[in-house]
Each structure stands twice: as C-alpha cells, then as structure tokens.
Amino acid sequence: MTPPPERAELAAALREMRQRTGLSLTGLEERTPYSKSSWGRYLKGDTLPPRDAVRALCRLAGEPDGRCLALWEIAEAAGSGRAAHAPADAPSRAEPEREASAPPPPEGTNRNRTLRVAVVVAAVLAVLASAVTASVLLTDDGTREEPVRATASPGTTVVPPPRCRGASCAGKDPFNMLCGAHPDTLTTYRTAAGARLELRHSSRCGTSWARMWGTDIGDRIELVAPGPPRSAEVTDALDARAYVYTPMAETAPGTVVRACFHPAHGERKRECFEATVR
C-alpha cells in the first residue's frame, strides 16, 4: 500500500538522515529504543514513527531536527484527520480544502532565524546530555524559578522550562523563549490561495501567536489579541518555504484571539479567523 503523501515525504527525509549516519537497521536498533523491524516500517513510510524516533535519528545524523519534526507534525495531523477538519469555531469550512505547498524546512521567521534555532537546539541538547538535570533559572521578568529535576528515560525528550511567562513574553519570539514546545493548536485555517494558517497557544507561557506556511513573498499575518497587534511578513524565498509566525501576546483561558491574512497580491482579499483560548 502506498503511504499518504505527507508520510511519504517524512519517510524520504528519514531515509536521507539514515544514509548520513551510515548505520544499518541493526545499528539503529542498537543505538535507539526502537527495533530494526520498526525502523524498517518507519523508513518505508508504512508506519508513522514516534516523534522521539525522529529526534533520535536526527541526533545520530548530527543534524538539527527542525525540518524532520515539521514534516512529522504535518504527517501526524493528516493521519489523525486534524489537517482535514478544522475546529467548529473556524470559519474555514467554506474555503476550498486545498493542500498547502511542499512541507516547510526548519521553522523560521524573517527575524532572528539563526538565533532562534541555535537557542532551541542548544537548550534541548543541554537537557538531553544528562539523565537527571537540576537547574535554577531566572525568567525575563526577573523572577526566580525553583530547581527543575527531570529524569530522561530512553526515547523521552525532556522539555526545558520557558524563559518567560505571561506579560514578560508579550512581543517576543515563542521559540527563542522556549514557549513553542508542544503548544496547543486552537484552530486551523486555509486561505483561498491554499496557504495554511494556525492560531497557537502555550499554556506553559500563557501566550498565543499565529503562524502560516505555504505562502508567497509579501504575504503578511496579523495577530489581534490583548495588547498591540503582532504581525509577521514573508520577506524572502526561505520564509515562503517555512513557518512564519508572529510575536506572542499574553492570553488567558477564555480570551478570543483573531488572526488576519493579508495577501501580497492586491486582487486577493484579506481573510480573518478567530478562536478562544481553552
């Protein structure tokens, strides 16, 4: 059976990573918590691998995991049906169900792309370096966090604590502040041109932001939430192939957040959608 296109794209990326490692299926079994038969299914696209298996393979290949995790997220969403069915509060049901363009490379914005990737990768590697970690951090607002202890079992990724919370996150990059780990997707929207947009929320940070992909240079997304509007624009070809997302706004449960897509092409109309923070 031919795998779905989203899973086939992920499997192709994983095969590329595997070639870089120079490892056989037996070698992958020896160095990860997953059997060689499981790896065989993952690399063929027969089965969607666990997220941690994708991370493990990227680590073995010595490559950042951003691109493969973006592909995994799209494949998982398509397989679970979340990509095809927007929540009831999304007005996108009237829009044509059109797939976005090719899945994006590592998540990126038109600002601080290199800094953000370095911060996220360094933070994850620092936590994974020890099975048991204990740290005392200062958040951006100057408050002191209690020591955080986490035991990492094989195949489990320990998520570092965020670098800000609430009002101290407003206007900042969700990935630089480590708020982008396992956020909730409040709603998904597809534009008439096929671009995909989402409203995201981090309960760890008490913030929301909007992101988009499958876009054209000059497209812009604006987040309307408490505080001033936050926006992000596709400025180059790399942005057009990646996730582009707005700075964060502080949001609490019950807050209504709204995003508007401003297309670069003047003949297309602005499109807006909203969701309520749960």
KEMARFI-807709 format. One line per field, with one value per residue: x, y, z of N, C-alpha, C in turn; residue in three letters; residue number from 1; chain. Coordinates in nm, 2 decimals, decimal comma. Layout:
BEGIN
n.x	X:...
n.y	Y:...
n.z	Z:...
ca.x	X:...
ca.y	Y:...
ca.z	Z:...
c.x	X:...
c.y	Y:...
c.z	Z:...
r	ALA:...
k	NUM:...
c	A:...
% end
This chain:
BEGIN
n.x	0,08:0,06:0,20:0,04:0,09:0,20:0,32:0,49:0,67:0,79:0,91:1,10:1,27:1,37:1,50:1,71:1,84:1,92:2,10:2,31:2,40:2,52:2,44:2,31:1,99:2,01:2,21:2,08:1,88:2,05:2,13:1,92:1,59:1,43:1,32:1,48:1,29:1,09:1,21:1,24:0,98:0,92:1,10:1,02:0,78:0,55:0,45:0,38:0,64:0,72:0,75:0,98:1,15:1,21:1,35:1,57:1,70:1,78:1,96:2,16:2,25:2,36:2,23:2,02:1,69:1,47:1,35:1,27:1,09:0,90:0,80:0,70:0,50:0,31:0,25:0,15:-0,08:-0,22:-0,27:-0,42:-0,65:-0,67:-0,57:-0,75:-0,99:-1,11:-1,15:-1,48:-1,51:-1,38:-1,40:-1,33:-1,46:-1,60:-1,41:-1,21:-1,08:-0,77:-0,45:-0,15:0,15:0,47:0,59:0,74:1,08:1,31:1,14:1,10:1,14:1,12:1,28:1,56:1,62:1,84:1,94:1,73:1,70:1,95:1,92:1,71:1,81:2,04:1,94:1,78:1,97:2,14:1,98:1,93:2,18:2,22:2,10:1,96:1,87:1,93:1,83:1,85:1,69:1,66:1,38:1,27:1,14:1,27:1,20:1,25:1,30:1,21:1,43:1,45:1,39:1,44:1,39:1,53:1,42:1,51:1,43:1,27:1,21:1,32:1,17:1,29:1,24:1,03:1,15:1,02:0,71:0,36:0,30:0,56:0,64:0,52:0,52:0,75:0,96:0,83:0,98:1,24:1,20:1,14:0,88:0,75:0,74:0,55:0,29:-0,06:-0,29:-0,51:-0,70:-0,72:-0,67:-0,74:-0,64:-0,80:-0,61:-0,46:-0,27:-0,17:-0,29:-0,25:-0,37:-0,20:-0,13:0,04:0,02:0,21:0,34:0,14:0,05:-0,03:0,00:0,02:0,07:0,19:0,22:0,32:0,31:0,34:0,60:0,58:0,33:0,14:0,07:-0,14:-0,18:-0,44:-0,50:-0,51:-0,33:-0,10:-0,13:0,02:0,25:0,37:0,58:0,63:0,93:1,13:1,25:1,31:1,15:0,91:0,90:0,89:0,77:0,62:0,59:0,40:0,51:0,45:0,14:0,01:-0,22:-0,51:-0,72:-1,03:-0,99:-1,04:-0,88:-0,76:-0,68:-0,55:-0,51:-0,31:-0,28:-0,02:-0,08:-0,27:-0,52:-0,64:-0,84:-0,84:-0,83:-0,98:-0,98:-1,08:-1,04:-1,10:-0,91:-0,84
n.y	-0,12:0,22:0,48:0,77:1,09:1,28:1,13:0,98:1,19:1,25:1,00:0,98:1,19:1,08:0,86:0,98:1,09:0,86:0,75:0,94:0,87:0,63:0,39:0,05:-0,11:-0,28:-0,14:0,10:-0,01:-0,08:0,16:0,31:0,32:0,17:-0,11:-0,30:-0,38:-0,20:0,03:-0,03:-0,02:0,25:0,38:0,31:0,43:0,29:0,30:0,56:0,71:0,73:1,06:1,09:0,90:1,02:1,24:1,11:0,99:1,21:1,32:1,12:1,15:1,39:1,63:1,92:1,89:2,03:2,04:1,78:1,73:1,92:1,80:1,57:1,66:1,76:1,52:1,37:1,52:1,50:1,22:1,18:1,32:1,58:1,77:1,79:1,86:2,13:2,30:2,36:2,64:2,76:2,95:2,83:2,63:2,70:2,75:2,63:2,30:2,28:2,16:2,28:2,42:2,25:2,07:2,26:2,36:2,37:2,54:2,88:3,24:3,57:3,71:3,69:3,43:3,25:3,29:3,19:2,92:2,83:2,87:2,70:2,44:2,42:2,43:2,20:2,00:2,04:1,96:1,69:1,59:1,49:1,24:1,30:1,62:1,93:2,25:2,61:2,88:3,22:3,40:3,62:3,83:3,86:3,69:3,42:3,08:2,76:2,49:2,26:1,93:1,65:1,33:1,16:0,90:0,64:0,73:0,94:1,29:1,56:1,86:2,18:2,44:2,73:3,06:3,28:3,41:3,48:3,83:3,90:3,77:3,90:4,02:3,89:3,63:3,31:3,08:3,15:3,20:2,96:2,88:2,75:2,47:2,19:2,32:2,41:2,38:2,61:2,66:2,59:2,72:2,75:2,94:3,10:3,08:2,86:2,87:2,78:2,85:2,90:2,93:2,94:2,83:2,85:2,69:2,67:2,91:3,10:3,23:3,34:3,30:3,35:3,15:3,08:2,90:2,77:2,99:3,31:3,54:3,85:3,81:3,86:3,81:3,89:3,92:3,96:4,04:4,08:4,38:4,55:4,49:4,21:4,11:3,93:3,89:3,75:3,76:3,66:3,40:3,18:3,22:3,18:2,91:2,81:2,79:3,09:3,31:3,51:3,75:3,69:3,72:3,79:3,58:3,45:3,17:3,17:3,40:3,57:3,53:3,66:3,63:3,77:3,73:3,88:3,90:3,92:3,97:4,21:4,16:3,97:3,92:4,02:3,78:3,66:3,49:3,33:3,23:3,08:3,08:2,79
n.z	0,00:-0,09:0,10:0,26:0,11:0,28:0,48:0,32:0,24:0,48:0,54:0,33:0,40:0,64:0,55:0,42:0,64:0,76:0,58:0,61:0,86:0,82:0,92:0,96:0,97:1,19:1,33:1,39:1,57:1,78:1,88:1,95:2,11:1,96:1,75:1,48:1,30:1,34:1,26:0,99:0,90:0,95:0,78:0,53:0,52:0,60:0,85:1,08:1,25:1,61:1,76:1,91:1,79:1,55:1,64:1,76:1,54:1,40:1,58:1,57:1,31:1,34:1,28:1,28:1,42:1,32:1,06:1,00:1,21:1,16:0,92:1,04:1,21:1,02:0,89:1,10:1,16:0,93:0,92:1,16:1,10:1,18:1,01:0,80:0,91:1,05:1,37:1,52:1,56:1,36:1,06:0,83:0,69:0,47:0,29:0,01:0,03:0,02:-0,03:0,13:0,00:-0,07:0,22:0,49:0,55:0,84:1,10:1,06:1,09:0,95:1,11:1,33:1,27:1,27:1,54:1,69:1,62:1,71:1,98:2,06:1,98:2,13:2,39:2,40:2,36:2,58:2,78:2,72:2,76:3,01:3,22:3,45:3,55:3,71:3,76:3,82:3,72:3,59:3,49:3,22:3,34:3,58:3,79:4,01:3,94:4,07:4,15:3,88:3,82:3,62:3,49:3,24:3,04:2,81:2,48:2,55:2,55:2,73:2,81:2,82:3,07:3,01:2,91:2,98:3,11:3,08:3,09:3,05:2,83:2,62:2,29:2,22:2,06:2,02:2,01:2,07:2,33:2,43:2,44:2,24:2,26:2,22:2,18:2,20:1,93:1,85:1,64:1,29:0,96:0,61:0,34:0,05:-0,15:-0,08:0,12:0,46:0,78:1,14:1,47:1,77:2,10:2,42:2,71:2,90:2,90:2,89:2,66:2,32:1,97:1,61:1,31:0,98:0,67:0,34:0,17:-0,01:-0,11:0,05:0,16:0,46:0,81:1,08:1,42:1,64:1,96:2,32:2,39:2,17:1,81:1,66:1,41:1,12:0,83:0,51:0,38:0,21:-0,01:0,15:0,38:0,26:0,22:0,47:0,82:0,92:1,19:1,42:1,68:2,04:2,23:2,55:2,68:2,84:2,96:2,79:2,65:2,34:2,04:1,74:1,40:1,10:0,75:0,52:0,19:-0,05:-0,31:-0,47:-0,58:-0,43:-0,14:0,21:0,47:0,76:1,08:1,39:1,74:2,06:2,35:2,53
ca.x	0,00:0,13:0,17:-0,01:0,20:0,27:0,41:0,60:0,77:0,87:1,00:1,21:1,37:1,43:1,60:1,83:1,91:1,98:2,22:2,41:2,45:2,59:2,40:2,22:1,88:2,06:2,28:1,97:1,83:2,14:2,16:1,79:1,50:1,33:1,37:1,51:1,17:1,01:1,28:1,21:0,85:0,93:1,18:0,94:0,65:0,44:0,40:0,43:0,72:0,70:0,82:1,11:1,23:1,26:1,46:1,68:1,77:1,85:2,08:2,26:2,30:2,43:2,16:1,91:1,57:1,36:1,28:1,20:0,98:0,79:0,73:0,63:0,38:0,22:0,21:0,06:-0,20:-0,30:-0,31:-0,52:-0,76:-0,68:-0,55:-0,87:-1,11:-1,08:-1,25:-1,61:-1,51:-1,31:-1,49:-1,27:-1,53:-1,65:-1,30:-1,17:-0,98:-0,65:-0,33:-0,05:0,26:0,55:0,61:0,84:1,21:1,30:1,06:1,17:1,07:1,20:1,37:1,63:1,61:1,96:1,95:1,62:1,74:2,06:1,87:1,63:1,89:2,13:1,86:1,74:2,09:2,18:1,89:1,95:2,32:2,22:1,97:1,90:1,92:1,88:1,87:1,78:1,69:1,59:1,30:1,30:1,09:1,35:1,15:1,34:1,23:1,26:1,51:1,37:1,46:1,37:1,46:1,50:1,43:1,53:1,32:1,19:1,27:1,29:1,15:1,34:1,14:1,03:1,23:0,93:0,57:0,26:0,33:0,70:0,66:0,45:0,61:0,87:0,96:0,79:1,08:1,36:1,16:1,11:0,73:0,70:0,74:0,42:0,18:-0,20:-0,34:-0,65:-0,77:-0,65:-0,75:-0,68:-0,68:-0,84:-0,49:-0,40:-0,18:-0,23:-0,26:-0,29:-0,36:-0,13:-0,13:0,12:-0,03:0,33:0,38:0,02:0,06:-0,07:0,06:-0,03:0,17:0,15:0,31:0,27:0,28:0,41:0,67:0,49:0,21:0,15:-0,03:-0,15:-0,25:-0,52:-0,52:-0,48:-0,21:-0,09:-0,13:0,15:0,24:0,49:0,57:0,72:1,02:1,22:1,21:1,32:1,03:0,80:0,90:0,89:0,67:0,65:0,49:0,40:0,55:0,35:0,06:-0,03:-0,36:-0,56:-0,83:-1,14:-0,95:-1,06:-0,77:-0,80:-0,57:-0,59:-0,41:-0,30:-0,21:0,07:-0,14:-0,37:-0,65:-0,70:-0,90:-0,79:-0,91:-0,96:-1,05:-1,05:-1,06:-1,10:-0,81:-0,91
ca.y	0,00:0,34:0,56:0,90:1,18:1,35:1,03:0,95:1,29:1,23:0,88:1,02:1,27:0,99:0,77:1,07:1,10:0,73:0,74:1,02:0,80:0,51:0,27:-0,04:-0,12:-0,33:-0,04:0,19:-0,08:-0,09:0,29:0,37:0,23:0,11:-0,23:-0,28:-0,40:-0,08:0,13:-0,07:0,04:0,40:0,43:0,28:0,50:0,21:0,34:0,69:0,68:0,83:1,19:1,08:0,83:1,12:1,32:1,02:0,97:1,34:1,33:1,02:1,21:1,52:1,73:1,98:1,82:2,11:2,01:1,65:1,75:1,99:1,70:1,47:1,73:1,76:1,38:1,33:1,59:1,44:1,09:1,19:1,39:1,72:1,87:1,80:1,90:2,25:2,31:2,42:2,78:2,81:2,98:2,79:2,53:2,75:2,76:2,51:2,21:2,27:2,14:2,39:2,38:2,15:2,09:2,36:2,32:2,41:2,65:3,00:3,36:3,66:3,78:3,61:3,28:3,18:3,29:3,11:2,78:2,80:2,87:2,58:2,32:2,42:2,40:2,06:1,92:2,06:1,88:1,55:1,55:1,42:1,17:1,37:1,75:2,02:2,38:2,72:2,98:3,34:3,43:3,75:3,93:3,86:3,60:3,30:2,95:2,66:2,39:2,16:1,80:1,57:1,21:1,12:0,76:0,62:0,77:1,05:1,42:1,65:1,99:2,28:2,54:2,85:3,17:3,39:3,37:3,59:3,96:3,92:3,71:3,98:4,08:3,81:3,51:3,19:2,97:3,20:3,20:2,82:2,86:2,67:2,33:2,12:2,42:2,37:2,44:2,65:2,64:2,59:2,79:2,75:3,06:3,07:3,05:2,74:2,88:2,73:2,93:2,84:3,01:2,85:2,87:2,78:2,70:2,69:3,05:3,18:3,32:3,29:3,36:3,29:3,11:3,04:2,84:2,76:3,13:3,38:3,65:3,96:3,78:3,90:3,76:3,98:3,86:4,06:3,99:4,19:4,45:4,59:4,39:4,15:4,07:3,88:3,90:3,67:3,86:3,60:3,26:3,09:3,24:3,13:2,77:2,78:2,85:3,23:3,33:3,64:3,75:3,64:3,80:3,73:3,54:3,36:3,09:3,25:3,51:3,55:3,57:3,67:3,64:3,81:3,71:3,99:3,85:4,01:4,00:4,30:4,12:3,88:3,99:3,98:3,67:3,66:3,38:3,35:3,11:3,11:3,01:2,70
ca.z	0,00:-0,10:0,21:0,22:0,06:0,39:0,55:0,23:0,24:0,61:0,52:0,24:0,49:0,74:0,48:0,40:0,77:0,79:0,50:0,67:0,98:0,78:1,01:0,91:1,06:1,32:1,40:1,45:1,68:1,89:1,93:1,98:2,18:1,86:1,69:1,34:1,22:1,35:1,17:0,85:0,87:0,95:0,67:0,41:0,53:0,63:0,98:1,13:1,37:1,72:1,75:1,96:1,70:1,45:1,71:1,78:1,41:1,36:1,66:1,52:1,19:1,37:1,21:1,36:1,39:1,29:0,93:1,01:1,31:1,08:0,84:1,12:1,25:0,91:0,86:1,21:1,15:0,82:0,96:1,26:1,05:1,22:0,90:0,71:0,98:1,14:1,48:1,48:1,56:1,25:0,95:0,71:0,63:0,34:0,20:-0,05:0,10:-0,07:0,05:0,12:-0,08:-0,01:0,37:0,51:0,62:0,98:1,13:1,06:1,07:0,88:1,21:1,43:1,24:1,32:1,68:1,75:1,60:1,80:2,12:2,08:1,97:2,24:2,51:2,40:2,37:2,71:2,87:2,69:2,79:3,14:3,25:3,56:3,55:3,81:3,72:3,87:3,61:3,60:3,38:3,17:3,43:3,70:3,90:4,03:3,93:4,16:4,07:3,80:3,81:3,53:3,46:3,10:3,01:2,67:2,39:2,61:2,54:2,84:2,76:2,91:3,11:2,93:2,96:3,02:3,14:3,08:3,03:3,02:2,69:2,51:2,18:2,20:1,98:2,10:2,01:2,15:2,48:2,46:2,46:2,13:2,28:2,24:2,21:2,15:1,81:1,87:1,51:1,16:0,85:0,48:0,26:-0,08:-0,23:-0,03:0,24:0,58:0,90:1,27:1,60:1,87:2,24:2,51:2,85:2,99:2,90:2,90:2,55:2,19:1,85:1,48:1,22:0,85:0,57:0,21:0,14:-0,11:-0,06:0,07:0,25:0,60:0,90:1,19:1,54:1,72:2,10:2,42:2,36:2,03:1,71:1,63:1,27:1,06:0,69:0,43:0,32:0,11:-0,05:0,27:0,46:0,18:0,23:0,61:0,91:0,97:1,29:1,49:1,82:2,13:2,31:2,67:2,67:2,94:2,91:2,76:2,56:2,20:1,96:1,60:1,30:0,96:0,65:0,42:0,08:-0,12:-0,44:-0,44:-0,62:-0,32:-0,02:0,34:0,53:0,91:1,16:1,54:1,83:2,20:2,43:2,62
c.x	0,09:0,10:0,11:0,11:0,27:0,36:0,52:0,71:0,85:0,96:1,12:1,32:1,44:1,53:1,73:1,91:1,98:2,10:2,34:2,48:2,54:2,56:2,31:2,09:1,92:2,13:2,18:1,91:1,92:2,16:2,03:1,70:1,41:1,40:1,40:1,39:1,08:1,08:1,25:1,08:0,85:1,00:1,11:0,81:0,53:0,37:0,46:0,51:0,68:0,79:0,96:1,20:1,29:1,37:1,59:1,76:1,84:1,97:2,19:2,32:2,37:2,36:2,05:1,78:1,45:1,28:1,20:1,08:0,87:0,72:0,65:0,50:0,27:0,16:0,11:-0,07:-0,29:-0,35:-0,42:-0,65:-0,77:-0,65:-0,66:-0,99:-1,08:-1,18:-1,37:-1,60:-1,44:-1,40:-1,44:-1,35:-1,58:-1,53:-1,26:-1,07:-0,87:-0,53:-0,23:0,06:0,35:0,58:0,74:0,97:1,20:1,22:1,14:1,09:1,16:1,29:1,43:1,62:1,72:1,97:1,85:1,66:1,85:2,02:1,80:1,72:1,98:2,06:1,82:1,86:2,15:2,11:1,92:2,09:2,32:2,09:1,89:1,96:1,86:1,93:1,79:1,80:1,62:1,51:1,32:1,24:1,16:1,31:1,24:1,25:1,29:1,34:1,42:1,45:1,38:1,46:1,43:1,53:1,46:1,41:1,23:1,27:1,22:1,28:1,20:1,23:1,14:1,11:1,15:0,79:0,48:0,31:0,47:0,73:0,60:0,55:0,73:0,85:0,93:0,90:1,21:1,33:1,12:0,96:0,67:0,70:0,60:0,31:0,05:-0,23:-0,48:-0,74:-0,68:-0,74:-0,67:-0,73:-0,73:-0,73:-0,42:-0,30:-0,25:-0,19:-0,31:-0,28:-0,31:-0,14:-0,04:0,07:0,09:0,36:0,26:0,02:0,00:0,00:0,00:0,09:0,11:0,26:0,24:0,23:0,36:0,49:0,58:0,37:0,24:0,04:-0,02:-0,23:-0,31:-0,55:-0,50:-0,34:-0,21:-0,09:0,01:0,15:0,38:0,47:0,67:0,81:1,12:1,17:1,22:1,20:0,91:0,79:0,90:0,77:0,71:0,54:0,51:0,47:0,42:0,27:0,02:-0,18:-0,40:-0,68:-0,96:-1,12:-0,98:-0,94:-0,81:-0,68:-0,62:-0,48:-0,42:-0,22:-0,13:0,00:-0,26:-0,51:-0,72:-0,74:-0,83:-0,89:-0,88:-1,03:-1,01:-1,08:-1,05:-0,99:-0,88:-0,84
c.y	0,12:0,43:0,70:0,99:1,25:1,26:0,99:1,06:1,28:1,11:0,91:1,10:1,18:0,90:0,85:1,08:0,97:0,71:0,82:0,95:0,68:0,38:0,18:-0,04:-0,18:-0,23:0,06:0,12:-0,07:0,05:0,37:0,28:0,16:-0,01:-0,21:-0,30:-0,27:0,03:0,10:-0,01:0,19:0,45:0,41:0,37:0,42:0,25:0,48:0,67:0,77:0,95:1,17:0,99:0,92:1,20:1,23:1,00:1,10:1,35:1,24:1,08:1,34:1,63:1,79:1,91:1,90:2,07:1,88:1,65:1,82:1,89:1,60:1,53:1,73:1,62:1,33:1,39:1,53:1,30:1,09:1,26:1,54:1,82:1,89:1,85:2,01:2,24:2,38:2,57:2,84:2,83:2,92:2,68:2,57:2,76:2,63:2,43:2,19:2,25:2,25:2,33:2,28:2,18:2,18:2,30:2,37:2,54:2,78:3,13:3,45:3,74:3,67:3,46:3,20:3,17:3,20:2,96:2,74:2,78:2,74:2,45:2,31:2,38:2,26:1,97:1,93:1,97:1,73:1,50:1,47:1,35:1,24:1,51:1,83:2,16:2,49:2,83:3,11:3,37:3,58:3,86:3,93:3,77:3,48:3,17:2,85:2,56:2,29:2,04:1,71:1,45:1,17:0,97:0,75:0,65:0,88:1,18:1,50:1,79:2,09:2,38:2,66:2,96:3,29:3,33:3,50:3,72:3,97:3,85:3,80:4,04:4,00:3,69:3,39:3,09:3,02:3,18:3,06:2,80:2,77:2,52:2,27:2,22:2,35:2,45:2,48:2,63:2,65:2,65:2,78:2,87:3,01:3,03:2,92:2,75:2,83:2,82:2,86:2,95:2,91:2,92:2,79:2,80:2,72:2,84:3,15:3,28:3,26:3,36:3,29:3,25:3,08:2,98:2,81:2,89:3,19:3,50:3,78:3,94:3,82:3,84:3,85:3,91:3,98:4,00:4,10:4,25:4,49:4,47:4,34:4,09:4,01:3,87:3,81:3,76:3,80:3,46:3,16:3,10:3,17:2,98:2,72:2,83:2,99:3,26:3,46:3,63:3,71:3,75:3,73:3,70:3,44:3,28:3,18:3,37:3,48:3,61:3,56:3,69:3,68:3,79:3,82:3,94:3,96:4,06:4,09:4,25:4,02:3,96:3,94:3,88:3,66:3,54:3,40:3,23:3,16:3,02:2,92:2,69
c.z	0,00:0,02:0,17:0,19:0,18:0,46:0,45:0,23:0,37:0,59:0,43:0,32:0,59:0,67:0,45:0,52:0,79:0,71:0,55:0,79:0,94:0,85:0,93:1,01:1,20:1,40:1,46:1,57:1,80:1,95:1,96:2,05:2,09:1,78:1,54:1,25:1,22:1,26:1,03:0,81:0,86:0,83:0,54:0,41:0,56:0,76:1,02:1,25:1,49:1,70:1,80:1,88:1,59:1,52:1,72:1,65:1,37:1,45:1,61:1,39:1,21:1,30:1,30:1,32:1,34:1,17:0,94:1,11:1,24:0,99:0,92:1,17:1,14:0,88:0,97:1,20:1,04:0,85:1,06:1,22:1,09:1,11:0,81:0,78:1,08:1,25:1,44:1,48:1,45:1,13:0,82:0,63:0,49:0,24:0,13:0,02:0,01:0,01:0,03:0,03:-0,01:0,14:0,39:0,57:0,76:1,00:1,13:1,04:0,99:0,98:1,30:1,40:1,30:1,47:1,74:1,74:1,69:1,94:2,15:2,08:2,09:2,37:2,51:2,42:2,51:2,81:2,85:2,73:2,92:3,16:3,36:3,56:3,66:3,78:3,79:3,77:3,65:3,48:3,34:3,26:3,57:3,81:3,90:4,02:4,03:4,08:4,00:3,78:3,72:3,50:3,32:3,07:2,86:2,58:2,44:2,60:2,66:2,79:2,86:2,95:3,03:2,99:2,99:3,05:3,13:3,02:2,99:2,88:2,58:2,42:2,15:2,11:2,06:2,11:2,08:2,30:2,52:2,49:2,35:2,14:2,31:2,27:2,16:2,02:1,83:1,76:1,40:1,05:0,72:0,40:0,12:-0,18:-0,19:0,08:0,36:0,70:1,02:1,38:1,70:2,00:2,33:2,65:2,95:3,00:2,91:2,78:2,42:2,08:1,72:1,40:1,08:0,77:0,44:0,15:0,03:-0,05:-0,06:0,14:0,39:0,68:1,02:1,30:1,61:1,85:2,19:2,39:2,21:1,93:1,68:1,48:1,23:0,91:0,62:0,35:0,21:0,08:0,06:0,35:0,39:0,19:0,38:0,69:0,93:1,07:1,36:1,62:1,91:2,19:2,43:2,66:2,79:2,89:2,90:2,67:2,41:2,12:1,82:1,51:1,16:0,87:0,54:0,30:0,01:-0,25:-0,41:-0,48:-0,52:-0,20:0,11:0,40:0,68:0,97:1,30:1,61:1,97:2,27:2,53:2,75
r	MET:THR:PRO:PRO:PRO:GLU:ARG:ALA:GLU:LEU:ALA:ALA:ALA:LEU:ARG:GLU:MET:ARG:GLN:ARG:THR:GLY:LEU:SER:LEU:THR:GLY:LEU:GLU:GLU:ARG:THR:PRO:TYR:SER:LYS:SER:SER:TRP:GLY:ARG:TYR:LEU:LYS:GLY:ASP:THR:LEU:PRO:PRO:ARG:ASP:ALA:VAL:ARG:ALA:LEU:CYS:ARG:LEU:ALA:GLY:GLU:PRO:ASP:GLY:ARG:CYS:LEU:ALA:LEU:TRP:GLU:ILE:ALA:GLU:ALA:ALA:GLY:SER:GLY:ARG:ALA:ALA:HIS:ALA:PRO:ALA:ASP:ALA:PRO:SER:ARG:ALA:GLU:PRO:GLU:ARG:GLU:ALA:SER:ALA:PRO:PRO:PRO:PRO:GLU:GLY:THR:ASN:ARG:ASN:ARG:THR:LEU:ARG:VAL:ALA:VAL:VAL:VAL:ALA:ALA:VAL:LEU:ALA:VAL:LEU:ALA:SER:ALA:VAL:THR:ALA:SER:VAL:LEU:LEU:THR:ASP:ASP:GLY:THR:ARG:GLU:GLU:PRO:VAL:ARG:ALA:THR:ALA:SER:PRO:GLY:THR:THR:VAL:VAL:PRO:PRO:PRO:ARG:CYS:ARG:GLY:ALA:SER:CYS:ALA:GLY:LYS:ASP:PRO:PHE:ASN:MET:LEU:CYS:GLY:ALA:HIS:PRO:ASP:THR:LEU:THR:THR:TYR:ARG:THR:ALA:ALA:GLY:ALA:ARG:LEU:GLU:LEU:ARG:HIS:SER:SER:ARG:CYS:GLY:THR:SER:TRP:ALA:ARG:MET:TRP:GLY:THR:ASP:ILE:GLY:ASP:ARG:ILE:GLU:LEU:VAL:ALA:PRO:GLY:PRO:PRO:ARG:SER:ALA:GLU:VAL:THR:ASP:ALA:LEU:ASP:ALA:ARG:ALA:TYR:VAL:TYR:THR:PRO:MET:ALA:GLU:THR:ALA:PRO:GLY:THR:VAL:VAL:ARG:ALA:CYS:PHE:HIS:PRO:ALA:HIS:GLY:GLU:ARG:LYS:ARG:GLU:CYS:PHE:GLU:ALA:THR:VAL:ARG
k	1:2:3:4:5:6:7:8:9:10:11:12:13:14:15:16:17:18:19:20:21:22:23:24:25:26:27:28:29:30:31:32:33:34:35:36:37:38:39:40:41:42:43:44:45:46:47:48:49:50:51:52:53:54:55:56:57:58:59:60:61:62:63:64:65:66:67:68:69:70:71:72:73:74:75:76:77:78:79:80:81:82:83:84:85:86:87:88:89:90:91:92:93:94:95:96:97:98:99:100:101:102:103:104:105:106:107:108:109:110:111:112:113:114:115:116:117:118:119:120:121:122:123:124:125:126:127:128:129:130:131:132:133:134:135:136:137:138:139:140:141:142:143:144:145:146:147:148:149:150:151:152:153:154:155:156:157:158:159:160:161:162:163:164:165:166:167:168:169:170:171:172:173:174:175:176:177:178:179:180:181:182:183:184:185:186:187:188:189:190:191:192:193:194:195:196:197:198:199:200:201:202:203:204:205:206:207:208:209:210:211:212:213:214:215:216:217:218:219:220:221:222:223:224:225:226:227:228:229:230:231:232:233:234:235:236:237:238:239:240:241:242:243:244:245:246:247:248:249:250:251:252:253:254:255:256:257:258:259:260:261:262:263:264:265:266:267:268:269:270:271:272:273:274:275:276:277:278
c	A:A:A:A:A:A:A:A:A:A:A:A:A:A:A:A:A:A:A:A:A:A:A:A:A:A:A:A:A:A:A:A:A:A:A:A:A:A:A:A:A:A:A:A:A:A:A:A:A:A:A:A:A:A:A:A:A:A:A:A:A:A:A:A:A:A:A:A:A:A:A:A:A:A:A:A:A:A:A:A:A:A:A:A:A:A:A:A:A:A:A:A:A:A:A:A:A:A:A:A:A:A:A:A:A:A:A:A:A:A:A:A:A:A:A:A:A:A:A:A:A:A:A:A:A:A:A:A:A:A:A:A:A:A:A:A:A:A:A:A:A:A:A:A:A:A:A:A:A:A:A:A:A:A:A:A:A:A:A:A:A:A:A:A:A:A:A:A:A:A:A:A:A:A:A:A:A:A:A:A:A:A:A:A:A:A:A:A:A:A:A:A:A:A:A:A:A:A:A:A:A:A:A:A:A:A:A:A:A:A:A:A:A:A:A:A:A:A:A:A:A:A:A:A:A:A:A:A:A:A:A:A:A:A:A:A:A:A:A:A:A:A:A:A:A:A:A:A:A:A:A:A:A:A:A:A:A:A:A:A:A:A:A:A:A:A:A:A:A:A:A:A:A:A:A:A:A:A
% end
